[in-house]
C-alpha cells in the first residue's frame, strides 16, 4: 500500500501548536534565532511556525521535544493535526506571501510559471506527477493553481517580471492543442501592462540561471523573500546575503534574455510552427 499523503493541517490547530512552541521556547530563554540555529531552520521559519502560518513537521517536532525537554508533546500534536486540504505545508507560506505581494520576479527553466499557466496546461503538468496523483486530486490542485492567479485581476496587481528558459516552451506538455493554447496565453500576457515577460534563448554560451529556478517577492511591508523548490520540498528565505545574490542573478538574467519585442517575436514564430 502506498504511503498516505500528508495533507495540510487546519489553521486553528496550527496556531495552537505554534503557541505551544513559543511558550516552550520562552521557558528555555531562547530567541527564535537561537532555536532556529539549534534545529537547522531560519529565524523566519520558527516565527512562522509560532504564528500558525507554517505547519510543524513531525521530524522537526521530535527534535524540538528533545531540545525543549518536552515528553513528546509536540510530536504527538504534529502527527494528530486534523487536515483540511492538500497543499504541502512547505509551500503554504510562500502562497500566503504571493497573495499579498506587491512585486514578484520569477525565473523558471522547465515549466511555464504557475501564475501564467492555462488550466489545461496545469492539468497536464499535475498528470505527469510520479506517483500519479489520481484524477480527483489533480482537479483539486488545478483549482488551487487557478485560484492563485486571482492576484493578476486585482485592481492594483503586483508588478510582475518573468524570465522563462526557452526549453520550457519547446516541450509540448499535454499535446499540441494544450501547447498552442499555452503559447497564445503567454502572448496575450506579453502585452499586459505591469507584466514583464522575457524568454532566455536556447543555445547561448552561458547565463546566470544555471543553478535552477527561483522567485523573488516583496510584501506590502517591503519585506523581501526568495523562494526555490526542490524535488520534495522548498525553501522560503530572507537571508540578506542570499537575497542579494539572487537579485543580482535575476538582473543578469534579464539582460541576457530576449527583450520584450524579441520575446513577442519568438512567441509569434512558435505559434506559427506546425
N, C-alpha and C positions, 0 to 999 in steps of 0.2 A: 504494500500500500504506500503511495507517495506521501511525503510529509505534508502535514496540514499547513497551508499558507497562513502566516500570522497577520491578521487584519489590524487596522489601526484602532487603538483604544478610544473610548469616548472622552470628550473634553472634560467633563466633571471629574472623572476618575483620574485623568492626567493631572489636573490641578491638585487633587488630594494627595497623590503620590509625590508630586513636586513639592508640596508643602512639607511632607514628611522628610524629604531630602534636605530641605532648607533648615528645618528645626534641628535635625541631627547634625548637620554641618556646623551650625552656630554653637551647638552644645560642645563641639570639639574645638571651638575657637579657630576655625578655618575660614579663609575667604573663599569666594568662588574660584578665584585664580589658583589658590593653593590646592583646593580639592581637584580642580581640573588637571593640574600637574601630576597629582598622585594617581589618577586613573587614566591619564593619557588623552584628555579631552580639552578643548579650548574653553576659556572662561565663559565665552558667549554661549557655548553649548550647555554648560552647567546652569547658567542663568535661564536658558530656555526651558530646561527640564523643571527647574524650580517654579517657573511661572506657568507651567502646564501647557506650554506651546510645543514641546517636543516630548515624545514618549520615552520612558525609561526602558532601555533594552535589558533583557534578562541577564546577559553577561556582565553589563555594567552594574546592574543592581546587586549581583552577587559580590562583585568587587567592593562596592560601596558598603555592603553589610559588614565585610571584614574590616575595612578601614575605619568605619564609624562605630564598630563594636555592637552591631545590631544582630539579634538572633534570627537572621533570615527574613526579617520583616519586609525589606524592600524586594527581595527575590520573590517572595510569595505574592506581593502586590503586583509586581511586573508581570508575573505569569497568569494572574487571575483577572486582569483588566477586561471588562466586557467590551466587545467590539461593536463598532457601528459602521465602518466602511473598510475599503480595501486599499487605501492609499498607504504606501510604505511609510513608516514613521520617519525614516531618514530623508524623505522628500517633502514631508508636510511643512516643515518650517520654511523651506525655500518657497513653496507655493504661497504661504502666508505673506512673505516678503514681496513676491512677484505681484500679488493682487494690489498692493498699495504702492508699488514702485513709481517713481517719477521719471526714472531713466533706466533703460536696460540695454546692455551691449552683449551680443550673443555670437559666438563663433562655433560653427558646427562642421563636422567633417564627413559623417556617414549618412545622416538623415537631414531632412528639412527641419528647422527648428519648430518645436511644438506649437508656438504661437502662430505659425504660418501654415500649419498643416490643414489640408482638407479633411473632411470627415472620413471619406473612403480611403485616403492615404493613411490616416491614423489607424483605421480598422485593419488595413493590410499589415501595417507595422506590428500591431499587437498580435496579429495572427501568425507572425514569424517567431514569436517568443518560444523559447525552449526552457522548461517543459511547456507544452501547449496550455494556454490559459483556460480554454473552454469558451464556447460561444457566449454564454451568459456574462462571464466576467469581462470578455472582450468588449461587449456593449457597455458595461459599466465604465470601463477605462476610457472608451471613446467619448462617452458623455462627459466625463470629468475633463478630458482634454479640451473638448469644445467649450465647456464652461470657463476654462481658464482664459479663452480668447475674448471673453467679455470685456476685458480691460481695453481692448482695441476700440470698443464702442463707447468708452467713457466720454462725457462732454469735453474733458481735457485729458486725452490719453497720454500715456507716458511717452517720452522721447525714446524712440527705438532705433537701434542700429544692429544690422545683421551682416555677418560675413560668412558665406557658405562656400565650402570647397566644392568645386565643380563635380567631383566624383559623386557627391550626394544627389546631383541632378542627372546623372547618367544611368544610375540603377533604375529599372522600371518596376519598382515595388508595386505590387497589386495588378500589374499588367498595363497594356498600352493605354487603355481608356483612363484608368486612375492616374497614370503618369502624366498624360496630357492635361487632365483637369488640374493636377497639382501645378504644372508649369503655368497654365493660364492664371491660376490663383496668385502665384508669385508675381507674374507680370502685372496683374492688377495692383498688388500692393507696392510694386516698384514705383507706381505713380502717386501713391498716397502721401499727402503732406505729413511731416513728422516722422516718417519712416525712411531710414537709410538702408538700402539693400544693395550689397555688393557680392560678386562672385569671385572667389580665388581660383584662378585658372589652373587646369592641369598642365603639367609639363614645364613649370617654371623651375629655375635652378635651385631655389631654396625659399623658405618662408618661415615666419615666426611662430607658426602653429603646429610644429611637428610633434609636440608633446600631447596633442589632443584637444578636444573641445572644452570650452569653459564659458561661463557667463559672469558678467559684472552688473550689479544693480545698485541703485541709490534710492533710499526711502524718503518720505516727506520730511523726516527729521535730519536729512542729509547724512545718514549713516551709509557706509559703503560696504558691500559684501561681494565675495566671489563664490562661485558655485561650480562644482565639477562632478560628473557622475563616473562611476566605475561599473564593472560588470554586475556587482551585487550590492552597491551602496552609493553613497555620495558624500561630498564634503562641502559644507557651508562655512566659509571662513571670513574672518575680519582682521586677520593679521596685517598690519600696515606694510611690512616688507613684501608679503605675498601679493597684496593688492597693488603695490607699486609695480612689481614685476609684470603682473598680468595686464595692468593698464598700459604699460609700455609695449607689451606684446600686441595688445589689441590695436594700438595706434600704428604699429609697424604693419600689422596685417591689413589695415585699411589702406595704407599707402601701397602695399604690394598687390592688392586686389584690383579688379577692374573698376573703373569709375562708374558713376550712375548710368551715364549714357551707354557705355560699353556693356554694362550688365544687362540693360534692356535689350541691346542688340543681340547678345548671346541668347537670352531667353527667346527672342523672336526667331532666331535661327533654329534653336532646339524645337520650337513649336512647328517650324516648317519642315522638319525632318520626318520622313515616313519610316 
